[in-house]
C-alpha cells in the first residue's frame, strides 16, 4: 500500500516576516535575513516533528499575497513547494523562480 503524502502548509515562513502584503514591497537585507531564518526554523520544526515517519513530508511555503522576491529567496535556499491562490500569481512567480512546484487552491 502506498504511503499517504503528508504536506505541511507553512504560512508562517513568509507571513512572519514583518512587511505589508503587497507585491510592491522591496527586499532589504534585513527582510531577506528574517525570511530565511523563518524558513530554517520551520524546516527544523518539520524535521523534528516527522522523525518517527517512514517517509519525508513535503513542506509547502504559502506564498499567496507575498511579493515574488520572497518566493525567489526561499527558492534560492532550496524550498521547492509553494502555495498560491491565484493562477495569475502562480504563473508570474513560476516565471521568476524557475522550476518549482506551485500549488493552487
Buried (B, 14 or more C-beta within 10 A) or exposed (E): EEEEEEEBBBBBBBBBBEBEEEEEBEBEEEBBEBBBEBBEBBBEBBEEEBEEEEEEBBBBBBBBBBBBBBBBBBBEEEBBBBBBBEEEBBEBBBEEBEEBEBBEE
